[in-house]
Amino acid sequence: MKTIIVYSSQTGFTKKYSEWLAEKLGGETISVKEASKKDDKFFEDFDAIVYGGWVAVEKIHKLDWFTSRMDKWHDKKLAVFCTGASPATFSGITALLDRALTAEQKKYAKAFYCPGGLDYSKMSLGSKMLMKTFAAMLKGKKNKTEDEKAMAEHVSASCDMTDKKYLEPIIEYLSDKAPELSKTTDMQKCS
């Protein structure tokens, strides 16, 4: 199966997962910036197209690049994965994945989550300020939920939660042994 992974990566975690996925599937990677320069014909020869993006303010960065082209790719295996600073067990992941694709898009693609991390040294100033503000808000909050306690710990400093095991559900889905999308449309998260 000829596979391409298109990715958007701010600090390297999404790029790392994209490269691991390409290595495992014998596919290739391309940044969304480079993919945006390609015409539709470039993607015709691929059997599977995967988009990977990082999460910011509960949205997947540049996901619209992928979703705006999906209707041309109904004959291909399609998947989306996102990375973020939240642990895989964070309760908000399910809602994030559910919002990532419309009901129609879920007929053709599946969304997954892979914990990434934070690298404050590589973040843009705006992202860094946003995360530091969020960390301060969490730190100052009284009566934190378990999710908020875990998130406060993860955003207080740079961390790396990447692990190849989080790609297993994506690989299974993309493999020929994976169930057809029409038989199951619920979102999955890497756990």
MISE-749037 format. One record per residue (C-alpha): x, y, z; residue in one letter; residue number from 1. Coordinates in steps of 0.2 Angstrom, whole numbers. Each point is the difference from the previous one (the first is absolute). Last residue first. Example, Ala and Ser with C-alpha at 12.3 -4.5 7.8 and 13.67 -1.06 7.14 Angstrom:
BEGIN
u; v; w; residu; num
68; -5; 36; s; 2
-6; -17; 3; a; 1
//
This chain:
BEGIN
u; v; w; residu; num
-20; 23; 122; s; 191
-1; 7; -18; c; 190
-17; 7; -2; k; 189
-14; -8; -10; q; 188
-15; 9; -8; m; 187
-16; -10; -3; d; 186
-4; -4; -18; t; 185
0; -19; 0; t; 184
-6; -11; -14; k; 183
0; 13; -13; s; 182
18; 4; 4; l; 181
6; -18; -5; e; 180
8; -10; 13; p; 179
19; 0; 0; a; 178
8; -15; -7; k; 177
6; 9; -16; d; 176
10; 11; 11; s; 175
-4; 19; 2; l; 174
-11; -3; 16; y; 173
13; -11; 8; e; 172
14; 12; -4; i; 171
-11; 14; 8; i; 170
-4; -11; 15; p; 169
19; -4; 2; e; 168
6; 18; -1; l; 167
-1; 3; 19; y; 166
12; -14; 3; k; 165
14; 10; -9; k; 164
2; 11; 15; d; 163
0; 19; 2; t; 162
-3; 7; 17; m; 161
14; 13; 0; d; 160
0; 14; 13; c; 159
4; 19; 1; s; 158
-6; 8; 16; a; 157
-17; 4; 9; s; 156
-11; -6; -14; v; 155
1; -19; 5; h; 154
-3; 3; 19; e; 153
-14; 12; -2; a; 152
-8; -12; -13; m; 151
0; -15; 13; a; 150
-7; 11; 14; k; 149
-13; 7; -13; e; 148
-5; -18; -5; d; 147
-2; -5; 18; e; 146
-11; 14; 3; t; 145
7; 16; 9; k; 144
-8; 6; 16; n; 143
9; 17; 0; k; 142
7; 7; -16; k; 141
16; 10; 1; g; 140
11; -13; -8; k; 139
-13; -3; -14; l; 138
0; 19; -4; m; 137
19; 1; 1; a; 136
1; -15; -12; a; 135
-12; 8; -12; f; 134
9; 17; 0; t; 133
17; -9; -3; k; 132
-8; -10; -14; m; 131
-7; 16; -9; l; 130
16; 9; 3; m; 129
10; -14; -8; k; 128
-12; -2; -14; s; 127
2; 19; -4; g; 126
19; 0; 1; l; 125
1; -15; -12; s; 124
5; -16; 8; m; 123
17; -9; -2; k; 122
7; 3; 17; s; 121
-17; -3; 8; y; 120
1; -18; -5; d; 119
-17; -7; 5; l; 118
-6; -18; -2; g; 117
-7; -12; -13; g; 116
-14; -11; 6; p; 115
-7; -9; -16; c; 114
-19; 3; -4; y; 113
-10; -8; -14; f; 112
-12; 5; -13; a; 111
-9; -12; -13; k; 110
-4; 4; -18; a; 109
-13; -4; -14; y; 108
-17; -1; 9; k; 107
7; 11; 14; k; 106
1; 14; -13; q; 105
-19; 0; -2; e; 104
-3; 1; 19; a; 103
13; 15; 0; t; 102
17; -3; 6; l; 101
11; 7; 14; a; 100
-15; 2; 12; r; 99
0; -18; 5; d; 98
19; 0; 2; l; 97
0; 15; 12; l; 96
-15; -7; 10; a; 95
9; -17; 3; t; 94
16; 10; 4; i; 93
-8; 10; 14; g; 92
0; -14; 12; s; 91
19; 0; 1; f; 90
6; -18; 0; t; 89
12; 2; -14; a; 88
9; 13; 10; p; 87
-2; 18; -7; s; 86
14; 10; -7; a; 85
-6; -3; -18; g; 84
1; -11; -15; t; 83
-13; -2; -14; c; 82
-4; -14; -11; f; 81
-11; -1; -16; v; 80
-3; -14; -11; a; 79
-6; -4; -18; l; 78
1; -16; -10; k; 77
-3; 5; -18; k; 76
-15; -1; -12; d; 75
-9; 14; 9; h; 74
15; 11; -4; w; 73
-7; 15; -9; k; 72
-13; 3; 14; d; 71
14; 1; 12; m; 70
8; 15; -8; r; 69
-7; 14; 12; s; 68
2; -12; 15; t; 67
19; -1; -3; f; 66
4; 18; -1; w; 65
-13; 4; 13; d; 64
10; -10; 12; l; 63
13; 14; 0; k; 62
2; -1; 19; h; 61
-12; -12; 9; i; 60
-11; 9; 11; k; 59
-3; 0; 19; e; 58
10; 17; 3; v; 57
15; -7; -9; a; 56
2; -18; -5; v; 55
14; -6; -11; w; 54
-3; -7; -18; g; 53
2; -17; -9; g; 52
-9; -4; -16; y; 51
0; -17; -7; v; 50
-3; -4; -19; i; 49
-1; -19; -5; a; 48
0; -8; -17; d; 47
11; 14; -7; f; 46
1; 2; -19; d; 45
-12; 14; -2; e; 44
8; 11; 13; f; 43
11; 9; -12; f; 42
-14; 3; -13; k; 41
-9; 11; 13; d; 40
13; 13; -2; d; 39
15; 2; 12; k; 38
5; 17; 8; k; 37
-11; -3; 15; s; 36
9; -17; 3; a; 35
16; 10; 3; e; 34
-8; 11; 14; k; 33
-9; -16; 6; v; 32
17; -8; 3; s; 31
3; -16; -10; i; 30
3; -18; 6; t; 29
2; -16; -9; e; 28
-6; -17; 2; g; 27
8; -17; 4; g; 26
-14; -3; 13; l; 25
11; -1; 16; k; 24
12; 14; -7; e; 23
-14; 11; -5; a; 22
-8; -1; 17; l; 21
17; 3; 9; w; 20
3; 15; -11; e; 19
-18; 7; 3; s; 18
2; -3; 19; y; 17
16; 10; 0; k; 16
-8; 14; -11; k; 15
-14; 1; 12; t; 14
12; 2; 15; f; 13
12; 12; -9; g; 12
-4; 17; 8; t; 11
-13; 8; -12; q; 10
-4; -15; -11; s; 9
-13; -1; -14; s; 8
0; -16; -9; y; 7
-4; -9; -16; v; 6
2; -19; 1; i; 5
1; -9; -16; i; 4
-4; -18; -3; t; 3
2; -13; -15; k; 2
-8; -16; 6; m; 1
//
